[in-house]
Amino acid sequence: MNPLLHLRLMTEGDLPFADSLRAVVGWNQKPHDWQRLLAYEPQGCFVAEWNGSPVGTATTTRYANEVAWIGMLLVHPDHRGRGVGRALLERCLQSLRGTRCIKLDATPLGKELYVKLGFQAEWPLTRWETQCLDVHGDSPALAAEAGGQSPAAAGPLETVCHPASSTFQGGLRLRPWKVTDASRIEPLDSGVFGVPRTRMLELLATQSSNAIVSTDEAGRVNGYGLLRQGSRAFYLGPVAASSSEAGVTLIRTLVHQVKGHPVFWDIPDANQAAVSLVKELGFTPQRPLLRMFIGNNEHPGNQERYYALADPSIG
């Protein structure tokens, strides 16, 4: 490794730099996304320094010892081509030693590096965007239920919705997210994502402006969806559902609350119901991404039931 390059653990004091680097490359995360990543895996988030100054970041998110994620692999444009990204990636892999499978969502720019280090393609996905969401028709008026979880405080870009219980055709019922829902939806979500991630969903729901759950007539959970504020656009996801009816209804209800605002939405290409809906709503492709893995991919999840990703940095 170049003697000018030094890798160390990220600390709270690095978060302003990390977010400024995120802004330089134009990604959509906000400071609380960095805080969540650092709180979740304090021994797995790293900063690269060049001649004493911070120039890059990388984070890891471990879901037990079955699957882990590498994210926020960012190098300042002025310091690319010096081996910083590779050194950060190798440090992440070292910190995740013992995990059965390590995944990431690769941009076209990063794919070549990942292939060199042994990552394989799993499946493609696409980021879709709209700069001014135009949604027609009415959406259920949403008012908090007893036991509902209060959304995050509104910011300048944020519209807060309070979902009321509403019943749709076929007995599909939407209600506000409750503090106990992260554990209730685990059987559904772990089948869709591949492994349980209850703690991460709890954190995401707390930071979301919109969080709703879908149940059937018997009260069984058959879907959930979150929507949160980003620095450039609202971010739709994660959304998981056991049927296309539940997935589409969840998404229509969520995006109706932010019509007139920009929205980003990451979708597995294999989920045809979500791809059809995103086109119907007027989104356009922003960029392709590729889910990649290294190790034993025993828990691939179910793309056809994953209607919106949680975030490329965490899956």
FENGI-V962405 format. One record per backbone hydrogen bond with DSSP energy under -0.5 kcal/mol. CO is the residue of the C=O (numbers start at 1). NH is the residue of the N-H. E is the energy in kcal/mol with one decimal. If there is no record, write none. Layout:
BEGIN
CO&NH&E, CO&NH&E
END
This chain:
BEGIN
2&5&-2.0, 4&51&-3.3, 6&49&-3.4, 8&47&-2.7, 11&14&-1.9, 12&15&-1.4, 14&18&-2.8, 15&19&-2.6, 16&20&-2.0, 17&21&-2.4, 18&22&-2.2, 19&23&-1.9, 20&24&-1.8, 21&25&-1.8, 22&26&-0.7, 22&27&-2.0, 28&231&-2.8, 30&33&-1.7, 30&34&-1.2, 31&35&-2.3, 32&36&-2.2, 33&37&-2.2, 34&38&-2.5, 35&39&-2.5, 36&40&-2.5, 37&41&-2.0, 41&44&-2.1, 44&60&-0.5, 45&10&-3.0, 46&58&-1.7, 47&8&-2.2, 48&55&-3.3, 48&56&-1.4, 49&6&-2.5, 49&51&-0.5, 50&53&-1.5, 53&50&-3.2, 55&76&-3.1, 56&48&-2.3, 57&74&-1.8, 58&46&-3.2, 59&71&-2.5, 61&63&-0.5, 61&69&-2.9, 62&64&-0.8, 63&66&-1.1, 63&67&-1.5, 65&100&-2.6, 66&101&-1.1, 67&63&-3.1, 68&103&-3.0, 69&61&-2.2, 71&59&-3.0, 72&74&-1.3, 74&57&-2.4, 76&79&-2.7, 77&80&-0.9, 79&82&-0.7, 83&87&-2.0, 84&88&-2.3, 85&89&-2.5, 86&90&-2.6, 87&91&-1.9, 88&92&-2.2, 89&93&-2.4, 90&94&-2.2, 91&95&-2.2, 92&96&-1.4, 94&97&-1.3, 96&99&-2.3, 100&296&-2.4, 101&68&-1.7, 102&294&-2.1, 103&70&-2.1, 104&106&-0.6, 104&292&-2.9, 106&290&-1.9, 107&110&-0.5, 107&111&-1.5, 108&112&-0.5, 110&114&-1.8, 111&115&-2.3, 112&116&-1.8, 113&117&-1.2, 114&119&-2.5, 115&118&-1.8, 120&293&-2.2, 123&291&-2.7, 124&269&-2.0, 125&289&-2.8, 126&128&-0.6, 126&267&-2.4, 127&286&-3.7, 127&287&-1.2, 128&265&-2.4, 129&284&-2.6, 130&263&-2.3, 133&135&-0.7, 133&260&-3.2, 141&143&-0.6, 142&162&-0.7, 145&148&-2.0, 147&179&-0.8, 148&150&-0.5, 155&158&-1.1, 158&160&-0.5, 161&163&-0.5, 166&174&-2.7, 168&171&-1.5, 169&172&-0.6, 172&168&-3.8, 173&215&-2.7, 174&166&-1.9, 175&213&-2.6, 177&149&-2.6, 178&181&-2.1, 180&183&-0.6, 180&184&-1.3, 181&185&-2.7, 183&186&-0.7, 185&189&-3.2, 186&190&-3.1, 187&191&-1.1, 188&192&-1.5, 189&193&-3.6, 190&194&-1.7, 192&302&-2.4, 197&201&-2.2, 198&202&-2.2, 199&203&-1.9, 200&204&-2.6, 201&205&-2.7, 202&206&-1.8, 203&207&-1.3, 205&208&-1.1, 208&152&-1.5, 209&161&-0.9, 210&227&-2.4, 211&177&-2.2, 212&225&-2.5, 213&175&-2.3, 214&222&-2.7, 214&223&-1.1, 215&173&-2.6, 216&219&-2.1, 220&216&-2.1, 222&242&-2.6, 223&214&-3.2, 224&240&-1.7, 225&212&-2.5, 226&237&-2.6, 227&209&-1.5, 227&210&-2.0, 228&235&-3.3, 233&230&-0.7, 234&236&-0.5, 234&264&-3.0, 235&228&-2.3, 235&237&-0.6, 236&266&-0.6, 238&226&-1.6, 239&307&-1.8, 239&308&-1.5, 240&224&-2.2, 243&247&-2.4, 244&248&-2.8, 245&249&-2.1, 246&250&-2.5, 247&251&-2.1, 248&252&-2.7, 249&253&-2.2, 250&254&-2.3, 251&255&-2.8, 252&256&-1.4, 253&257&-0.6, 254&257&-1.1, 255&258&-1.4, 256&259&-1.0, 258&261&-1.9, 261&133&-2.2, 262&234&-2.5, 263&130&-1.8, 264&236&-2.4, 265&128&-3.0, 265&267&-0.5, 266&309&-2.1, 267&126&-2.2, 268&271&-1.9, 270&272&-1.5, 271&275&-2.3, 272&276&-2.6, 273&277&-1.9, 274&278&-2.7, 275&279&-1.7, 276&280&-2.2, 277&281&-2.2, 278&283&-2.3, 279&282&-1.5, 284&129&-2.6, 287&127&-2.6, 288&108&-0.5, 289&125&-2.3, 290&106&-3.2, 291&122&-3.4, 291&123&-1.0, 292&104&-1.8, 293&120&-3.1, 294&102&-2.6, 295&297&-0.8, 296&298&-1.9, 302&305&-1.5, 303&306&-1.3, 305&241&-1.9, 305&307&-0.8, 306&268&-0.6, 308&238&-0.6, 308&239&-2.1, 311&314&-1.8, 311&315&-2.4, 312&105&-0.7
END
